[in-house]
Amino acid sequence: MEERPSRQDKKTYKDVWERLSLKIQFLNGGLANQAFQYIFARYYELSHPGDKMFMDDTYFSIYTVHNGYELEKVFGIRPHMLSECFDKQVWGFILEEKKGKKCPADFP
């Protein structure tokens, strides 16, 4: 007869959630705002070894504002982008869902 795992062996909801959850920084605005948002995300990664923070680049995929996404053009910075976590079909669905929404709080 097979032994059941002890309570210590079982994963808690918190353990599973921490492993599966993404850390996301909303990315928008001009170059100065983008730089600040990148610095915040980078600080988080450095202060939490092993964690990645993804930059939510949906804003620049939907709207044409300022000079668009500039971190890579101006500074050569290539952060972890949220769009890289999904295939094209899923990313297209996410963009369609966010169109017309004004801020992250309005998103489903």
Biotite code that builds the C-alpha atoms (Angstrom):
import biotite.structure as struc

atoms = struc.array([
    struc.Atom([0.000, 0.000, 0.000], chain_id="A", res_id=1, res_name="MET", atom_name="CA", element="C"),
    struc.Atom([1.359, 3.402, -1.007], chain_id="A", res_id=2, res_name="GLU", atom_name="CA", element="C"),
    struc.Atom([2.054, 5.972, 1.721], chain_id="A", res_id=3, res_name="GLU", atom_name="CA", element="C"),
    struc.Atom([0.283, 9.311, 1.577], chain_id="A", res_id=4, res_name="ARG", atom_name="CA", element="C"),
    struc.Atom([2.515, 12.393, 1.555], chain_id="A", res_id=5, res_name="PRO", atom_name="CA", element="C"),
    struc.Atom([2.872, 14.152, 4.879], chain_id="A", res_id=6, res_name="SER", atom_name="CA", element="C"),
    struc.Atom([1.667, 17.721, 5.392], chain_id="A", res_id=7, res_name="ARG", atom_name="CA", element="C"),
    struc.Atom([5.251, 18.943, 5.069], chain_id="A", res_id=8, res_name="GLN", atom_name="CA", element="C"),
    struc.Atom([5.508, 17.372, 1.604], chain_id="A", res_id=9, res_name="ASP", atom_name="CA", element="C"),
    struc.Atom([2.350, 19.013, 0.280], chain_id="A", res_id=10, res_name="LYS", atom_name="CA", element="C"),
    struc.Atom([2.619, 22.289, -1.575], chain_id="A", res_id=11, res_name="LYS", atom_name="CA", element="C"),
    struc.Atom([0.566, 25.091, -0.116], chain_id="A", res_id=12, res_name="THR", atom_name="CA", element="C"),
    struc.Atom([-1.492, 27.435, -2.266], chain_id="A", res_id=13, res_name="TYR", atom_name="CA", element="C"),
    struc.Atom([1.023, 30.182, -1.472], chain_id="A", res_id=14, res_name="LYS", atom_name="CA", element="C"),
    struc.Atom([3.949, 28.013, -2.678], chain_id="A", res_id=15, res_name="ASP", atom_name="CA", element="C"),
    struc.Atom([2.183, 27.272, -5.952], chain_id="A", res_id=16, res_name="VAL", atom_name="CA", element="C"),
    struc.Atom([1.042, 30.895, -6.460], chain_id="A", res_id=17, res_name="TRP", atom_name="CA", element="C"),
    struc.Atom([4.534, 32.304, -5.856], chain_id="A", res_id=18, res_name="GLU", atom_name="CA", element="C"),
    struc.Atom([5.978, 29.883, -8.388], chain_id="A", res_id=19, res_name="ARG", atom_name="CA", element="C"),
    struc.Atom([3.350, 30.626, -11.046], chain_id="A", res_id=20, res_name="LEU", atom_name="CA", element="C"),
    struc.Atom([2.746, 34.347, -10.614], chain_id="A", res_id=21, res_name="SER", atom_name="CA", element="C"),
    struc.Atom([4.355, 36.898, -12.896], chain_id="A", res_id=22, res_name="LEU", atom_name="CA", element="C"),
    struc.Atom([5.764, 40.165, -11.621], chain_id="A", res_id=23, res_name="LYS", atom_name="CA", element="C"),
    struc.Atom([4.668, 42.831, -14.108], chain_id="A", res_id=24, res_name="ILE", atom_name="CA", element="C"),
    struc.Atom([5.540, 46.529, -14.421], chain_id="A", res_id=25, res_name="GLN", atom_name="CA", element="C"),
    struc.Atom([3.143, 48.534, -16.605], chain_id="A", res_id=26, res_name="PHE", atom_name="CA", element="C"),
    struc.Atom([5.188, 50.382, -19.235], chain_id="A", res_id=27, res_name="LEU", atom_name="CA", element="C"),
    struc.Atom([3.976, 53.681, -20.695], chain_id="A", res_id=28, res_name="ASN", atom_name="CA", element="C"),
    struc.Atom([4.833, 57.347, -21.184], chain_id="A", res_id=29, res_name="GLY", atom_name="CA", element="C"),
    struc.Atom([7.856, 59.050, -22.662], chain_id="A", res_id=30, res_name="GLY", atom_name="CA", element="C"),
    struc.Atom([11.523, 58.164, -22.323], chain_id="A", res_id=31, res_name="LEU", atom_name="CA", element="C"),
    struc.Atom([11.872, 59.480, -18.745], chain_id="A", res_id=32, res_name="ALA", atom_name="CA", element="C"),
    struc.Atom([8.856, 57.493, -17.518], chain_id="A", res_id=33, res_name="ASN", atom_name="CA", element="C"),
    struc.Atom([10.058, 54.371, -19.312], chain_id="A", res_id=34, res_name="GLN", atom_name="CA", element="C"),
    struc.Atom([13.521, 54.759, -17.751], chain_id="A", res_id=35, res_name="ALA", atom_name="CA", element="C"),
    struc.Atom([12.002, 55.127, -14.268], chain_id="A", res_id=36, res_name="PHE", atom_name="CA", element="C"),
    struc.Atom([9.778, 52.078, -14.787], chain_id="A", res_id=37, res_name="GLN", atom_name="CA", element="C"),
    struc.Atom([12.763, 50.061, -16.026], chain_id="A", res_id=38, res_name="TYR", atom_name="CA", element="C"),
    struc.Atom([14.882, 51.143, -13.040], chain_id="A", res_id=39, res_name="ILE", atom_name="CA", element="C"),
    struc.Atom([12.104, 50.050, -10.673], chain_id="A", res_id=40, res_name="PHE", atom_name="CA", element="C"),
    struc.Atom([11.824, 46.645, -12.384], chain_id="A", res_id=41, res_name="ALA", atom_name="CA", element="C"),
    struc.Atom([15.594, 46.178, -12.405], chain_id="A", res_id=42, res_name="ARG", atom_name="CA", element="C"),
    struc.Atom([15.841, 47.122, -8.704], chain_id="A", res_id=43, res_name="TYR", atom_name="CA", element="C"),
    struc.Atom([13.166, 44.526, -7.931], chain_id="A", res_id=44, res_name="TYR", atom_name="CA", element="C"),
    struc.Atom([15.081, 41.831, -9.827], chain_id="A", res_id=45, res_name="GLU", atom_name="CA", element="C"),
    struc.Atom([18.344, 42.678, -8.067], chain_id="A", res_id=46, res_name="LEU", atom_name="CA", element="C"),
    struc.Atom([16.703, 42.707, -4.637], chain_id="A", res_id=47, res_name="SER", atom_name="CA", element="C"),
    struc.Atom([14.822, 39.425, -5.283], chain_id="A", res_id=48, res_name="HIS", atom_name="CA", element="C"),
    struc.Atom([17.390, 37.013, -6.781], chain_id="A", res_id=49, res_name="PRO", atom_name="CA", element="C"),
    struc.Atom([15.801, 34.465, -9.074], chain_id="A", res_id=50, res_name="GLY", atom_name="CA", element="C"),
    struc.Atom([12.696, 36.576, -9.773], chain_id="A", res_id=51, res_name="ASP", atom_name="CA", element="C"),
    struc.Atom([12.038, 38.256, -13.107], chain_id="A", res_id=52, res_name="LYS", atom_name="CA", element="C"),
    struc.Atom([9.886, 41.318, -13.602], chain_id="A", res_id=53, res_name="MET", atom_name="CA", element="C"),
    struc.Atom([8.273, 41.640, -16.999], chain_id="A", res_id=54, res_name="PHE", atom_name="CA", element="C"),
    struc.Atom([7.534, 44.983, -18.646], chain_id="A", res_id=55, res_name="MET", atom_name="CA", element="C"),
    struc.Atom([3.925, 45.146, -19.885], chain_id="A", res_id=56, res_name="ASP", atom_name="CA", element="C"),
    struc.Atom([4.391, 46.479, -23.399], chain_id="A", res_id=57, res_name="ASP", atom_name="CA", element="C"),
    struc.Atom([0.710, 46.357, -24.408], chain_id="A", res_id=58, res_name="THR", atom_name="CA", element="C"),
    struc.Atom([0.406, 50.148, -24.168], chain_id="A", res_id=59, res_name="TYR", atom_name="CA", element="C"),
    struc.Atom([2.860, 50.720, -27.014], chain_id="A", res_id=60, res_name="PHE", atom_name="CA", element="C"),
    struc.Atom([1.306, 47.946, -29.085], chain_id="A", res_id=61, res_name="SER", atom_name="CA", element="C"),
    struc.Atom([-2.079, 49.691, -28.922], chain_id="A", res_id=62, res_name="ILE", atom_name="CA", element="C"),
    struc.Atom([-1.303, 53.420, -28.752], chain_id="A", res_id=63, res_name="TYR", atom_name="CA", element="C"),
    struc.Atom([1.059, 55.662, -30.696], chain_id="A", res_id=64, res_name="THR", atom_name="CA", element="C"),
    struc.Atom([2.223, 58.252, -28.164], chain_id="A", res_id=65, res_name="VAL", atom_name="CA", element="C"),
    struc.Atom([5.371, 60.277, -27.582], chain_id="A", res_id=66, res_name="HIS", atom_name="CA", element="C"),
    struc.Atom([8.065, 58.505, -29.613], chain_id="A", res_id=67, res_name="ASN", atom_name="CA", element="C"),
    struc.Atom([6.776, 55.050, -28.751], chain_id="A", res_id=68, res_name="GLY", atom_name="CA", element="C"),
    struc.Atom([8.887, 52.513, -26.887], chain_id="A", res_id=69, res_name="TYR", atom_name="CA", element="C"),
    struc.Atom([12.374, 54.039, -26.626], chain_id="A", res_id=70, res_name="GLU", atom_name="CA", element="C"),
    struc.Atom([14.477, 52.150, -24.068], chain_id="A", res_id=71, res_name="LEU", atom_name="CA", element="C"),
    struc.Atom([15.958, 49.851, -26.671], chain_id="A", res_id=72, res_name="GLU", atom_name="CA", element="C"),
    struc.Atom([16.417, 52.559, -29.338], chain_id="A", res_id=73, res_name="LYS", atom_name="CA", element="C"),
    struc.Atom([18.088, 55.108, -27.055], chain_id="A", res_id=74, res_name="VAL", atom_name="CA", element="C"),
    struc.Atom([19.915, 53.022, -24.429], chain_id="A", res_id=75, res_name="PHE", atom_name="CA", element="C"),
    struc.Atom([20.099, 49.558, -25.977], chain_id="A", res_id=76, res_name="GLY", atom_name="CA", element="C"),
    struc.Atom([18.200, 48.196, -22.967], chain_id="A", res_id=77, res_name="ILE", atom_name="CA", element="C"),
    struc.Atom([16.336, 44.937, -23.613], chain_id="A", res_id=78, res_name="ARG", atom_name="CA", element="C"),
    struc.Atom([14.230, 44.112, -20.535], chain_id="A", res_id=79, res_name="PRO", atom_name="CA", element="C"),
    struc.Atom([11.982, 41.070, -20.134], chain_id="A", res_id=80, res_name="HIS", atom_name="CA", element="C"),
    struc.Atom([8.888, 41.990, -22.140], chain_id="A", res_id=81, res_name="MET", atom_name="CA", element="C"),
    struc.Atom([5.462, 40.554, -21.363], chain_id="A", res_id=82, res_name="LEU", atom_name="CA", element="C"),
    struc.Atom([4.773, 40.063, -25.084], chain_id="A", res_id=83, res_name="SER", atom_name="CA", element="C"),
    struc.Atom([7.589, 37.490, -25.201], chain_id="A", res_id=84, res_name="GLU", atom_name="CA", element="C"),
    struc.Atom([5.668, 35.236, -22.785], chain_id="A", res_id=85, res_name="CYS", atom_name="CA", element="C"),
    struc.Atom([2.865, 34.522, -25.282], chain_id="A", res_id=86, res_name="PHE", atom_name="CA", element="C"),
    struc.Atom([2.539, 33.271, -28.830], chain_id="A", res_id=87, res_name="ASP", atom_name="CA", element="C"),
    struc.Atom([1.198, 35.681, -31.491], chain_id="A", res_id=88, res_name="LYS", atom_name="CA", element="C"),
    struc.Atom([-2.391, 34.448, -31.313], chain_id="A", res_id=89, res_name="GLN", atom_name="CA", element="C"),
    struc.Atom([-2.644, 34.812, -27.530], chain_id="A", res_id=90, res_name="VAL", atom_name="CA", element="C"),
    struc.Atom([-0.861, 38.190, -27.584], chain_id="A", res_id=91, res_name="TRP", atom_name="CA", element="C"),
    struc.Atom([-3.296, 39.399, -30.259], chain_id="A", res_id=92, res_name="GLY", atom_name="CA", element="C"),
    struc.Atom([-6.218, 38.350, -28.051], chain_id="A", res_id=93, res_name="PHE", atom_name="CA", element="C"),
    struc.Atom([-4.739, 40.225, -25.060], chain_id="A", res_id=94, res_name="ILE", atom_name="CA", element="C"),
    struc.Atom([-4.316, 43.377, -27.164], chain_id="A", res_id=95, res_name="LEU", atom_name="CA", element="C"),
    struc.Atom([-7.905, 43.162, -28.440], chain_id="A", res_id=96, res_name="GLU", atom_name="CA", element="C"),
    struc.Atom([-9.174, 42.833, -24.860], chain_id="A", res_id=97, res_name="GLU", atom_name="CA", element="C"),
    struc.Atom([-7.211, 45.904, -23.742], chain_id="A", res_id=98, res_name="LYS", atom_name="CA", element="C"),
    struc.Atom([-8.184, 48.200, -26.635], chain_id="A", res_id=99, res_name="LYS", atom_name="CA", element="C"),
    struc.Atom([-10.357, 51.060, -25.437], chain_id="A", res_id=100, res_name="GLY", atom_name="CA", element="C"),
    struc.Atom([-9.412, 50.590, -21.784], chain_id="A", res_id=101, res_name="LYS", atom_name="CA", element="C"),
    struc.Atom([-7.839, 53.637, -20.172], chain_id="A", res_id=102, res_name="LYS", atom_name="CA", element="C"),
    struc.Atom([-5.807, 52.166, -17.315], chain_id="A", res_id=103, res_name="CYS", atom_name="CA", element="C"),
    struc.Atom([-4.791, 48.768, -15.902], chain_id="A", res_id=104, res_name="PRO", atom_name="CA", element="C"),
    struc.Atom([-7.646, 48.909, -13.360], chain_id="A", res_id=105, res_name="ALA", atom_name="CA", element="C"),
    struc.Atom([-10.122, 48.820, -16.269], chain_id="A", res_id=106, res_name="ASP", atom_name="CA", element="C"),
    struc.Atom([-8.623, 45.645, -17.722], chain_id="A", res_id=107, res_name="PHE", atom_name="CA", element="C"),
    struc.Atom([-10.499, 42.354, -17.194], chain_id="A", res_id=108, res_name="PRO", atom_name="CA", element="C"),
])
